[in-house]
Amino acid sequence: MASPAERRAQLLEAAYRTWGEPAGWISSIGEVLTGIRVRRMEEDAPVDFGSNSRAIVERIVLRVRASEVPRPAKGDRVEILDGDGGVIAAYLVADRPQRLRFGMEWKVEAEEAI
């Protein structure tokens, strides 16, 4: 019987296989990681301005397995690839990455790269 950690890893593998997109990760120091998969999504984020005002804006969030990208950092470039290896979207990591529960995944806020 598989341990809870092994079951979590299997579930995470299935999630990335199903919903993940092929990507390349280029660190801010030039290290290139290929053959990875990221999960791309949009989340609502509250933004306060003024003394009593708040707006809800959408932000782009990328999730990547810690086993594929061990040290993501602000300024890294993430390229979402098509089946032929062409870039269909590019993002820059905009904020400090967050290690998610159980330490198996990173969550990064991203902005579209120019």
C-alpha distances in whole Angstrom, upper triangle without the diagonal:
4,7,9,12,10,10,13,14,13,15,18,18,18,21,23,23,24,27,27,30,31,33,35,35,38,38,42,42,42,38,37,33,33,30,29,28,29,29,32,33,36,36,39,41,43,46,49,53,56,56,54,53,49,48,45,44,42,40,38,34,32,29,27,24,25,23,26,29,28,32,33,37,40,42,39,40,37,38,36,37,37,36,39,38,41,41,41,41,41,40,41,39,41,39,37,34,31,28,25,23,20,22,21,24,28,30,34,37,39,42,43,45,48
4,7,8,6,6,10,10,10,12,14,15,16,18,20,20,22,24,24,27,28,30,31,31,35,35,38,39,38,35,34,30,30,27,25,24,26,25,29,30,33,33,36,37,40,43,46,49,52,52,51,50,46,45,42,41,38,37,34,31,29,25,23,20,21,19,22,25,25,28,29,33,36,38,35,36,33,34,33,34,34,33,36,35,38,38,38,37,38,37,37,35,37,36,33,30,27,24,22,19,16,19,17,20,24,26,30,33,35,39,40,41,45
4,5,5,6,9,10,11,12,14,15,17,18,20,21,23,24,24,28,29,30,31,31,34,34,37,37,37,34,33,30,30,27,25,25,25,25,29,30,32,32,35,36,38,41,44,47,50,50,49,48,44,44,40,40,37,35,33,30,28,24,23,19,19,18,22,24,23,26,28,31,34,36,34,35,33,34,33,34,35,35,37,36,39,38,38,37,37,36,36,34,36,34,31,28,25,22,20,17,14,16,15,18,22,25,28,31,34,37,39,41,44
4,5,5,6,9,10,10,12,14,15,16,18,20,21,22,23,26,27,28,30,29,32,32,35,36,36,33,32,29,29,27,24,23,23,23,26,27,29,29,31,32,35,38,40,44,47,46,45,44,41,40,37,36,34,32,30,27,25,21,20,18,18,18,21,23,22,25,26,29,32,34,32,33,31,33,31,33,34,34,37,35,38,37,36,35,35,34,34,31,33,31,29,25,22,19,16,14,11,14,13,16,20,22,26,29,31,35,37,38,42
4,5,5,6,9,10,11,12,14,15,17,18,20,21,21,24,25,26,27,26,29,29,31,32,33,29,29,25,26,24,21,21,21,21,24,25,28,27,30,31,34,36,39,42,45,45,45,43,40,39,36,35,33,30,29,25,23,19,18,14,14,14,17,19,18,21,23,26,29,31,29,30,28,30,29,30,32,32,34,33,35,34,34,33,32,31,31,28,30,28,26,22,20,16,14,12,9,11,10,13,17,19,23,26,29,32,34,36,39
4,5,5,6,9,10,10,12,14,15,16,18,20,20,23,24,25,26,26,29,29,32,33,33,29,28,25,25,22,20,20,20,21,24,26,29,29,32,33,36,38,41,44,48,48,47,46,42,41,38,37,34,32,29,26,23,20,18,15,15,14,17,19,19,22,24,27,30,32,30,30,28,29,28,29,30,30,32,31,34,33,33,33,32,31,32,29,32,30,28,24,22,18,17,15,12,13,11,14,18,21,24,28,30,33,35,36,40
4,5,5,6,9,10,11,12,14,15,16,18,19,22,23,25,27,27,30,30,33,34,34,31,30,26,26,23,21,19,20,20,23,24,27,27,30,31,34,37,40,43,47,47,46,44,40,39,36,35,32,30,28,25,23,19,18,15,16,16,18,21,21,24,25,28,31,33,30,31,28,29,28,29,30,29,32,31,34,33,33,32,32,31,32,29,32,30,28,25,22,19,17,14,12,14,12,15,18,21,24,27,29,33,34,36,39
4,5,5,6,9,10,11,12,14,15,16,16,20,21,23,24,24,27,27,30,32,32,29,27,24,24,21,19,17,17,17,20,21,24,24,27,28,31,33,36,40,43,43,42,40,37,36,32,32,29,27,25,21,19,16,15,12,13,13,16,18,18,21,22,25,27,29,27,28,25,27,25,27,28,28,31,30,32,31,30,29,29,28,28,26,28,26,25,21,18,15,13,11,9,11,9,11,15,17,20,23,26,29,31,33,36
4,5,5,6,9,10,11,12,14,15,15,18,19,20,22,21,25,25,28,29,29,26,24,21,21,18,16,15,15,16,19,21,24,24,27,29,32,34,37,41,44,44,44,42,38,37,33,32,29,27,25,21,18,15,13,10,11,10,13,15,16,19,20,23,26,28,25,26,23,24,23,24,26,25,28,27,29,28,28,27,27,26,27,25,27,26,24,20,18,15,13,12,10,11,8,10,14,16,20,23,25,28,30,31,35
4,5,5,6,9,10,10,12,14,14,18,19,20,23,23,26,27,30,32,31,28,26,22,21,18,16,15,16,16,20,21,25,25,29,30,33,36,39,43,46,47,45,44,40,38,35,33,30,28,26,22,20,16,15,12,14,13,15,18,19,22,22,26,29,30,27,27,24,25,23,24,25,24,27,26,29,28,28,28,28,28,29,27,29,28,27,23,21,18,16,15,13,14,11,13,17,19,22,25,27,30,31,32,36
4,5,5,6,9,10,11,12,13,17,18,20,23,23,27,27,30,32,31,29,27,23,22,19,17,15,15,14,18,19,22,22,25,27,30,33,36,40,43,44,42,40,37,35,32,30,27,26,23,20,18,15,14,12,15,14,16,18,19,22,22,26,28,29,27,27,24,25,22,23,24,24,27,26,29,28,27,27,27,26,27,26,28,27,26,22,20,17,15,14,13,14,11,12,16,17,20,23,25,28,29,31,34
4,5,5,6,9,10,10,10,14,15,17,19,19,23,23,27,28,28,25,23,20,19,16,14,12,12,11,15,16,19,20,23,25,28,31,34,37,41,42,40,38,35,33,29,28,25,23,20,17,15,11,10,8,11,11,12,15,16,19,18,22,24,26,23,23,20,21,19,21,22,22,25,24,26,25,24,23,24,23,24,22,24,23,22,18,17,14,12,12,11,12,8,9,12,14,17,20,21,25,26,27,31
4,5,5,6,9,10,10,13,14,16,18,19,22,23,27,28,27,24,22,18,17,14,12,10,11,12,15,18,21,22,26,28,31,33,37,40,43,44,43,41,37,35,32,30,27,25,22,19,16,13,11,9,12,11,12,14,16,19,19,23,25,26,23,23,20,20,18,19,20,20,22,22,24,23,23,23,23,23,24,23,26,25,24,20,19,17,15,16,14,14,11,11,14,16,19,22,23,26,26,28,31
4,6,5,6,8,9,13,14,17,20,21,25,26,29,31,30,27,25,21,19,16,14,12,13,12,15,17,21,22,26,28,31,34,37,40,44,45,44,41,37,35,32,30,27,25,22,19,17,14,13,12,15,15,15,18,20,22,22,25,27,29,26,25,21,22,19,20,20,19,23,22,24,24,23,23,24,24,26,25,27,27,26,23,21,19,17,17,17,17,14,14,16,18,20,23,24,27,27,29,32
4,5,5,6,7,11,13,15,18,19,23,24,27,29,29,26,24,20,19,16,13,10,10,9,12,13,17,18,22,24,27,30,34,37,40,41,40,37,34,31,28,26,23,21,19,16,14,11,11,11,14,14,14,17,19,21,20,23,25,26,23,23,19,20,17,18,19,19,22,21,23,22,21,21,22,21,23,22,24,24,24,20,19,17,15,16,15,16,13,12,14,15,17,19,20,23,24,26,29
4,5,5,4,8,10,12,15,16,20,21,24,26,25,23,20,17,15,12,10,7,7,7,11,13,17,18,22,24,28,30,34,36,40,41,40,38,34,32,28,26,23,21,17,15,12,9,9,9,12,12,12,14,16,19,18,21,23,23,20,19,16,16,14,15,16,16,19,18,20,19,18,18,19,19,20,19,22,22,22,18,18,17,15,16,16,16,12,11,13,14,16,18,19,21,22,23,26
4,6,6,8,10,13,16,18,21,23,27,28,27,24,21,18,16,12,11,8,10,10,13,15,19,21,25,27,31,33,37,40,43,45,44,41,37,35,31,29,25,23,20,18,15,13,12,12,15,14,13,16,19,22,21,24,26,26,23,22,18,18,15,15,15,14,18,17,19,19,19,19,20,21,23,22,25,26,26,22,22,20,19,20,19,19,15,14,16,17,19,21,22,24,24,25,28
4,6,9,11,14,18,20,23,25,29,31,29,27,24,21,18,15,13,10,11,10,12,14,18,20,23,26,30,32,36,39,42,44,42,39,36,33,29,27,24,22,19,17,15,14,14,14,18,18,17,19,22,24,23,26,27,27,25,23,19,19,15,16,15,15,19,19,20,20,19,19,21,21,24,23,26,26,26,23,23,21,20,20,21,21,17,16,18,18,20,21,22,24,24,25,28
4,7,10,13,16,18,21,23,26,29,27,25,23,20,18,15,13,9,8,6,9,10,14,16,20,22,26,28,32,35,39,40,39,36,32,29,26,24,20,19,16,14,12,11,12,13,17,17,16,17,20,22,20,23,24,25,22,20,17,16,13,14,14,15,18,18,19,18,16,16,18,18,21,20,22,23,24,20,20,19,18,19,20,20,16,14,16,15,17,18,18,20,20,22,25
4,7,9,12,14,18,20,23,25,24,22,19,16,14,12,9,5,5,5,8,10,14,17,20,22,26,28,32,35,38,40,39,36,32,30,26,24,20,18,15,13,10,9,9,10,14,14,13,14,17,19,17,20,21,22,19,17,13,13,10,11,12,13,16,15,16,15,14,14,15,15,18,18,20,21,21,18,18,18,17,19,19,18,15,13,14,13,15,16,16,18,18,20,23
4,6,10,12,16,18,21,24,22,20,17,14,12,10,8,5,5,6,8,11,15,18,21,23,27,29,33,35,39,41,40,37,33,30,27,24,20,18,15,13,10,10,10,12,16,16,13,14,18,19,17,20,21,20,17,15,11,10,7,7,8,10,13,11,13,12,11,11,12,13,16,17,20,21,22,19,20,20,19,22,22,21,18,15,15,15,15,17,15,17,16,17,20
4,7,10,14,17,20,22,19,17,14,11,9,7,6,5,7,9,11,14,18,21,24,26,30,31,35,37,41,43,42,39,36,33,30,27,23,21,17,16,12,12,11,12,15,15,12,13,17,18,17,19,20,20,16,14,10,9,6,5,7,8,10,9,10,10,10,11,12,14,16,17,20,22,22,20,21,21,21,23,23,21,18,16,16,16,16,18,17,18,17,17,20
4,7,10,13,16,18,16,14,11,9,7,7,5,5,6,10,11,14,17,20,24,25,28,29,33,35,39,41,41,38,34,32,29,25,22,19,15,14,11,11,10,12,14,14,11,11,15,16,14,16,17,16,13,10,7,5,4,5,9,10,12,9,10,8,10,9,9,11,13,14,17,19,20,17,19,19,20,23,23,21,18,15,15,15,14,16,14,16,14,14,17
4,7,10,13,15,12,11,7,6,5,7,6,8,9,13,13,17,20,22,26,26,30,30,34,36,39,41,41,39,35,33,30,27,24,21,17,16,13,13,11,13,14,14,10,10,14,14,12,14,16,14,11,8,6,5,7,7,11,13,13,9,10,9,11,11,9,11,12,13,17,19,19,17,19,19,21,24,24,21,19,16,15,16,15,16,14,16,15,14,16
4,6,10,11,10,8,6,5,6,9,8,10,10,13,14,17,19,21,25,25,28,28,32,33,37,39,39,37,34,31,29,26,23,19,16,15,12,12,10,12,12,13,10,8,11,11,9,11,12,11,7,6,5,6,9,11,14,16,17,13,14,12,14,12,10,10,10,10,14,16,16,14,17,17,19,22,22,19,17,15,13,14,12,14,13,14,14,13,16
4,7,8,6,6,5,6,9,12,11,13,13,16,17,20,22,24,26,26,29,29,32,34,37,39,40,37,34,32,30,27,24,21,18,17,14,15,13,15,15,16,12,10,12,11,9,10,11,9,6,5,6,8,12,13,17,19,19,15,15,13,15,14,11,10,10,10,14,16,16,15,18,19,21,25,25,21,20,18,15,16,14,16,14,15,14,12,15
4,5,5,5,6,8,11,15,13,15,15,18,18,21,22,24,26,26,28,28,31,32,36,38,39,36,34,32,30,27,25,21,18,17,15,15,14,15,14,15,13,10,11,9,7,7,9,7,4,6,9,11,15,17,20,22,22,18,19,16,19,16,13,12,10,10,13,14,13,13,16,17,20,23,24,20,19,17,14,15,13,15,14,15,16,14,16
4,6,7,10,12,15,18,17,19,18,20,20,22,23,25,27,26,28,27,30,31,34,36,37,35,33,31,30,27,25,21,19,18,17,18,17,18,17,19,16,13,14,11,9,7,8,6,5,7,11,13,17,19,23,25,25,21,21,18,20,18,14,12,10,10,12,13,13,14,17,19,22,25,26,22,22,20,17,17,14,15,14,15,16,13,16
4,6,9,12,15,19,18,21,20,23,23,26,27,28,30,29,32,31,33,34,37,39,41,39,36,35,33,30,29,25,23,22,20,20,19,20,18,19,17,14,14,12,11,10,11,9,8,10,13,16,19,21,25,27,26,22,22,20,23,21,17,16,13,13,15,16,16,16,20,21,24,27,27,24,23,21,19,20,18,19,18,19,19,17,19
4,6,10,13,16,16,19,19,22,22,25,27,29,31,30,33,32,35,36,39,42,43,40,38,36,34,31,29,25,23,22,20,20,18,20,18,19,16,14,15,13,12,12,13,11,9,10,12,14,17,18,22,24,23,19,19,18,21,19,16,15,13,14,17,18,18,18,21,22,25,28,28,25,24,22,20,21,18,20,18,19,19,16,18
4,7,10,14,14,17,17,21,21,25,27,28,31,30,33,33,36,37,41,43,44,41,39,37,35,32,29,26,23,21,19,19,16,17,16,16,13,11,12,11,11,12,14,12,9,10,12,14,17,18,21,22,22,18,19,18,21,19,16,16,15,15,18,19,18,17,20,20,23,26,26,22,21,19,18,19,18,20,18,20,20,18,20
4,7,10,11,14,15,18,19,23,25,27,30,30,33,33,36,38,41,44,44,42,39,37,34,31,28,25,22,20,17,17,15,16,15,15,11,10,12,12,12,13,15,13,10,10,10,11,14,14,17,19,18,14,16,15,18,17,14,15,14,15,18,20,19,18,21,21,23,26,26,22,20,19,17,19,17,19,18,19,19,17,19
4,7,7,11,12,16,17,21,24,26,29,29,32,33,36,38,42,44,44,41,38,36,34,31,28,24,21,19,15,15,12,12,12,12,8,8,10,11,11,13,16,15,11,11,10,10,12,13,16,17,17,13,15,14,17,16,14,15,15,15,19,20,19,17,19,19,21,23,23,20,17,16,15,17,16,19,17,19,19,18,20
4,6,9,11,15,17,20,23,26,29,30,33,34,38,40,43,45,45,43,39,37,34,31,28,25,21,19,16,15,12,13,14,13,9,10,13,14,14,16,18,17,14,12,10,10,11,10,13,13,13,10,13,12,15,15,14,15,16,17,20,22,21,19,21,21,22,25,24,21,18,17,17,18,18,20,18,20,19,18,21
4,7,10,14,16,20,23,25,29,30,34,35,38,41,44,46,46,43,40,37,34,31,28,25,21,19,16,15,12,12,14,12,9,11,14,16,16,19,21,20,16,15,12,11,11,10,12,12,12,10,13,13,15,16,16,17,18,18,22,23,23,20,22,21,22,24,23,21,17,16,17,18,19,21,20,22,21,20,23
4,7,10,13,16,20,22,26,27,30,32,35,38,41,43,43,40,37,34,31,28,25,22,18,16,12,11,8,8,11,10,6,8,12,14,13,16,18,18,14,13,10,10,10,10,13,13,15,12,14,14,15,15,14,15,16,16,20,20,20,17,18,17,18,20,20,17,14,13,13,15,15,18,17,19,19,19,22
4,7,10,13,17,19,23,24,28,30,33,36,39,41,40,38,34,32,28,26,22,20,16,14,10,9,7,8,11,11,8,10,13,15,14,17,19,19,15,14,10,10,9,10,12,12,15,13,15,14,14,14,14,14,16,16,19,20,20,16,17,17,17,19,19,17,14,12,12,13,14,16,16,18,18,18,22
4,6,10,13,15,19,21,24,26,29,32,36,37,37,34,30,28,25,22,19,16,12,10,6,6,5,8,11,12,10,10,13,15,12,15,16,17,14,13,9,10,8,10,13,14,17,15,16,14,13,12,12,12,13,13,16,17,17,14,15,15,14,17,18,16,13,10,10,10,11,13,12,15,15,16,20
4,7,10,13,16,18,22,24,27,30,34,35,34,32,28,26,22,20,16,14,11,8,6,5,7,9,13,14,13,13,16,17,15,17,18,18,16,15,11,12,10,12,14,16,19,17,18,16,14,13,13,13,15,14,16,17,17,14,15,15,14,16,17,16,14,11,10,9,11,12,12,15,15,17,21
4,7,10,14,16,19,21,25,27,31,33,32,29,25,23,19,17,13,11,7,6,5,7,9,12,15,17,15,15,18,18,15,17,17,17,15,14,11,11,9,12,14,16,19,17,17,15,13,11,11,10,13,12,14,16,17,14,15,16,15,18,20,19,17,13,12,10,10,10,10,12,12,15,18
4,7,10,13,16,19,22,25,28,30,29,26,22,19,16,14,10,8,6,5,6,8,12,15,18,20,19,18,21,21,18,19,18,19,18,16,14,14,13,16,17,20,22,21,20,18,15,13,14,12,14,14,15,16,17,15,15,17,15,18,20,20,18,15,13,11,11,10,10,12,13,16,19
4,7,9,13,15,19,21,25,27,25,22,19,16,12,10,6,5,5,6,9,11,15,18,20,23,22,21,23,22,19,20,18,19,19,18,16,16,15,18,20,23,25,24,23,19,17,14,15,13,15,14,14,15,17,16,16,18,17,20,22,22,21,17,15,12,11,10,10,11,12,16,19
4,6,10,13,16,19,23,24,22,20,16,13,10,8,6,5,7,7,10,12,16,19,21,24,23,22,24,23,20,20,19,20,20,20,18,19,18,22,23,26,29,27,26,23,21,18,18,15,16,15,14,15,16,15,15,17,16,18,21,21,20,17,15,12,12,10,11,13,15,18,21
4,7,10,13,16,19,21,19,16,12,10,6,6,5,6,9,10,14,16,19,22,24,27,26,25,26,25,22,22,20,22,22,22,21,22,22,25,27,30,32,30,29,26,23,20,20,18,18,17,16,16,18,17,17,19,18,20,24,23,23,20,18,15,14,12,13,14,16,20,22
4,6,10,13,16,18,16,14,10,8,5,5,6,7,10,11,14,16,20,23,24,28,27,25,26,24,21,21,19,20,22,22,21,23,23,27,29,32,34,32,31,27,25,22,21,18,18,16,14,13,16,16,16,18,18,20,24,23,24,20,18,14,13,11,13,14,16,20,22
4,7,10,13,14,13,10,7,6,4,6,9,10,13,14,18,20,24,26,27,31,30,28,29,27,24,23,21,23,24,25,25,27,27,30,32,35,37,35,34,30,28,25,24,21,21,19,16,15,18,18,18,21,20,22,26,26,27,24,21,18,17,14,16,16,19,22,25
4,7,10,12,11,8,6,5,6,7,10,11,14,16,19,22,25,28,29,32,32,29,30,28,25,23,20,22,24,25,25,27,27,31,33,37,38,36,34,31,29,25,24,21,20,19,16,15,17,19,19,23,22,25,28,28,29,25,23,19,17,14,16,16,19,22,23
4,7,8,8,6,4,6,9,10,14,15,18,19,23,25,28,31,32,35,35,32,33,30,27,25,23,24,27,28,28,30,31,35,37,40,42,40,38,34,32,29,28,24,23,22,18,17,20,22,21,25,25,27,31,30,31,28,26,22,21,18,19,19,22,25,26
4,7,7,5,6,8,11,12,16,17,20,22,26,28,31,34,34,38,37,34,35,32,29,27,24,25,28,29,30,32,33,36,39,42,44,41,39,36,34,30,29,26,24,23,20,19,22,24,24,28,28,31,34,33,35,32,29,25,23,20,21,20,23,25,27
4,6,6,8,11,14,16,19,20,24,26,29,32,35,38,38,41,41,38,38,36,33,30,27,29,31,32,33,36,36,40,42,46,47,45,43,39,37,34,32,29,28,27,23,23,25,27,28,31,31,34,37,36,38,35,32,29,27,24,25,24,27,29,30
4,6,9,12,16,18,21,23,26,27,31,33,36,39,39,43,42,39,40,37,34,32,29,31,34,35,36,38,39,43,45,48,50,47,46,42,40,37,35,32,30,29,25,24,26,29,28,32,32,34,37,37,39,36,33,30,28,25,27,27,29,32,33
4,7,10,14,16,20,22,25,27,30,32,36,38,39,42,42,40,40,38,35,33,30,32,34,35,36,38,38,42,44,47,49,47,45,42,40,36,35,32,31,29,26,25,27,29,28,32,31,33,37,36,38,35,33,29,28,25,27,27,29,32,33
4,7,10,13,17,19,22,24,28,30,33,36,37,41,40,38,38,36,33,31,28,30,32,33,33,35,35,39,41,44,46,44,42,38,36,33,32,29,28,27,24,23,25,27,27,30,30,32,36,35,36,33,31,27,26,23,24,24,26,29,30
4,7,10,13,15,19,21,24,26,30,33,34,37,37,34,35,33,30,28,26,27,29,30,30,32,32,36,37,41,43,41,39,35,33,30,29,26,25,24,21,20,23,24,24,27,27,29,32,32,33,30,28,24,23,20,21,21,23,26,28
4,6,10,12,16,18,22,24,28,31,32,36,35,33,34,32,29,27,24,26,28,28,27,29,29,32,34,38,39,38,36,32,30,27,26,23,23,22,19,19,22,23,23,26,26,28,32,31,32,29,26,22,21,18,19,18,21,24,25
4,7,10,13,15,19,21,25,28,29,33,32,30,31,30,26,25,23,24,26,26,25,27,26,30,31,34,37,35,33,30,27,24,24,21,21,20,18,18,21,21,21,24,23,25,29,29,29,26,23,20,19,15,17,16,19,22,24
4,6,10,13,16,19,23,26,27,31,29,28,29,27,24,23,20,21,23,22,22,23,23,26,28,31,33,31,30,26,24,20,20,18,18,17,15,16,19,19,20,23,22,25,28,28,28,24,22,18,16,13,13,13,15,18,20
4,7,9,13,16,20,23,25,28,26,25,27,25,22,21,19,20,21,20,19,20,19,23,24,28,30,28,26,23,20,17,17,15,16,15,14,15,18,18,18,21,20,23,26,25,25,21,19,15,14,11,11,11,13,16,18
4,6,10,13,16,20,21,25,23,21,23,22,18,17,15,16,17,16,15,17,17,20,22,26,28,26,24,21,18,15,15,12,12,12,10,11,14,14,15,18,18,21,24,23,22,19,16,12,10,7,7,8,10,14,16
4,7,10,13,17,19,22,20,18,20,19,16,16,14,15,14,14,12,14,13,17,19,22,24,22,21,17,15,12,11,9,10,10,10,11,14,13,14,17,17,20,22,21,20,16,14,10,9,6,5,6,8,12,15
4,7,10,14,15,18,17,15,17,17,13,14,13,14,14,13,12,14,13,17,19,22,24,22,21,18,16,13,13,10,11,9,10,10,12,10,11,13,13,16,19,17,16,13,10,7,6,5,6,9,11,14,17
4,7,10,12,15,13,12,15,14,11,13,13,14,12,11,9,11,11,14,17,19,21,19,19,16,15,12,11,9,10,9,11,11,12,10,11,12,12,15,17,15,14,10,8,6,5,6,7,10,12,14,17
4,7,9,12,11,10,12,13,11,13,14,16,13,13,11,13,12,15,18,20,22,20,20,18,17,15,14,12,13,11,13,13,13,10,10,10,9,12,14,12,10,7,6,5,6,9,10,14,15,17,21
4,6,9,7,7,9,11,9,12,14,16,13,13,10,13,12,15,17,19,21,18,20,18,18,16,15,13,14,12,15,15,14,10,11,10,10,13,14,11,9,6,5,7,8,12,12,16,17,18,22
4,5,5,6,8,11,10,14,17,18,15,16,14,15,15,17,19,20,22,20,22,20,21,19,18,17,17,15,18,17,16,12,12,10,10,12,11,9,6,4,6,9,11,15,16,19,21,22,25
4,5,5,5,8,9,12,15,17,15,16,15,17,17,19,22,23,25,22,24,22,23,21,20,18,18,15,18,17,15,11,11,8,10,12,11,7,5,5,6,10,12,16,17,20,22,23,26
4,6,6,10,11,15,18,20,17,18,16,18,18,19,22,22,24,22,24,23,24,23,21,20,20,18,21,20,18,15,15,12,13,14,13,10,7,8,10,13,15,19,20,23,24,25,28
4,6,9,10,14,17,18,14,15,13,14,15,16,19,19,21,18,20,19,20,19,18,17,17,16,19,19,18,14,15,13,14,17,15,13,10,9,10,13,14,18,18,21,22,22,25
4,6,6,10,13,14,11,12,11,13,15,16,20,21,22,19,20,19,20,19,17,15,15,13,16,16,14,11,13,11,13,16,16,12,10,9,8,11,12,15,15,18,19,19,23
4,6,10,14,15,13,15,14,17,18,20,23,24,26,22,24,22,24,22,20,18,17,14,17,16,14,11,12,10,13,15,14,11,10,9,9,12,13,16,17,21,22,22,25
4,6,10,12,10,13,13,17,18,21,24,26,27,23,24,22,24,21,19,17,15,12,15,13,11,9,11,10,13,16,16,12,12,11,9,12,11,15,15,19,20,20,23
4,7,9,7,10,10,14,16,18,22,24,25,22,22,20,21,18,15,13,11,8,11,10,8,7,9,10,13,16,17,13,13,11,8,9,8,11,12,15,17,16,20
4,6,6,9,11,15,17,20,24,26,27,23,24,21,22,19,16,13,10,7,9,8,6,6,10,12,15,18,19,16,16,14,10,11,9,11,11,13,16,15,18
4,6,9,11,15,17,21,24,27,28,24,24,21,21,18,14,11,8,5,6,5,6,7,11,14,17,20,22,18,19,16,12,12,9,9,9,11,13,13,16
4,6,10,13,16,19,23,26,26,22,21,18,19,16,12,9,6,5,6,8,9,11,14,17,20,23,25,21,21,18,15,14,11,11,9,10,12,10,13
4,7,10,13,16,20,22,23,19,19,16,17,14,11,8,6,5,8,10,10,10,14,16,18,22,23,20,19,16,13,13,10,11,9,11,12,10,13
4,7,10,13,16,19,19,16,15,12,13,11,7,6,5,6,10,12,13,13,16,18,20,24,25,22,21,17,15,14,11,12,9,10,10,8,11
4,7,10,13,16,17,13,13,10,11,8,6,5,6,8,11,13,14,13,16,17,19,22,23,20,19,16,13,13,11,11,9,10,10,9,12
4,6,10,13,13,10,9,6,7,6,4,6,9,11,14,17,18,17,19,21,22,25,26,23,21,18,16,16,14,14,11,12,10,9,12
4,7,10,11,9,8,6,6,5,6,8,11,13,16,19,20,18,20,21,22,25,26,23,21,18,16,16,15,15,12,13,11,11,14
4,7,8,5,5,5,6,7,9,12,15,17,20,22,23,21,24,24,24,27,28,26,23,20,19,19,18,19,16,17,14,14,16
4,5,5,5,6,6,9,12,15,18,20,23,26,27,25,27,27,27,30,30,28,25,23,22,22,21,22,19,19,17,17,18
4,6,7,10,10,13,15,18,21,23,26,29,30,27,29,29,29,31,31,29,26,24,24,24,24,25,22,23,21,21,22
4,6,9,10,14,16,19,22,24,27,30,31,29,31,31,31,34,34,31,28,26,26,26,26,26,24,24,21,21,22
4,7,9,12,13,16,19,21,24,27,28,26,28,28,29,31,31,29,26,24,23,24,23,24,21,21,19,18,19
4,6,9,11,14,17,20,23,26,27,26,28,29,29,32,33,31,28,25,24,24,23,23,20,19,17,15,16
4,6,7,11,14,17,19,22,24,23,25,26,27,30,31,29,26,23,22,21,19,19,16,16,13,12,13
4,7,10,14,17,19,22,24,23,25,26,27,30,31,29,26,23,22,21,19,18,15,15,11,12,13
4,7,11,13,15,18,21,20,22,24,24,27,29,27,25,21,19,18,16,15,12,11,8,8,10
4,7,10,12,16,18,17,20,22,23,26,28,25,24,20,18,16,14,13,10,9,6,5,8
4,7,9,12,14,14,17,19,20,24,26,23,22,18,15,14,11,9,6,5,4,5,8
4,6,9,11,12,15,18,19,23,25,22,21,18,15,13,10,9,5,5,6,6,9
4,6,8,8,11,14,16,20,22,19,19,15,12,10,6,6,4,7,9,9,13
4,7,9,12,15,17,21,23,21,21,17,14,11,8,6,5,6,9,10,13
4,6,9,13,15,18,21,18,19,16,12,10,7,6,7,9,13,14,17
4,7,10,13,16,18,15,17,14,10,9,7,8,10,13,16,17,20
4,7,9,13,15,12,13,10,6,6,5,7,10,13,16,17,21
4,6,10,12,10,11,9,6,5,6,9,12,16,19,20,24
4,7,8,6,8,6,5,6,9,12,15,19,22,23,27
4,6,6,7,5,6,7,10,13,16,20,23,24,28
4,5,7,8,9,10,14,17,20,24,26,28,32
4,6,8,10,13,16,19,22,26,28,30,34
4,6,8,11,14,17,20,24,26,27,31
4,7,10,14,17,19,23,25,26,30
4,7,10,13,16,19,21,23,26
4,6,10,12,16,18,20,23
4,7,10,13,16,18,21
4,6,10,13,14,18
4,7,10,13,16
4,7,9,12
4,6,9
4,7
4
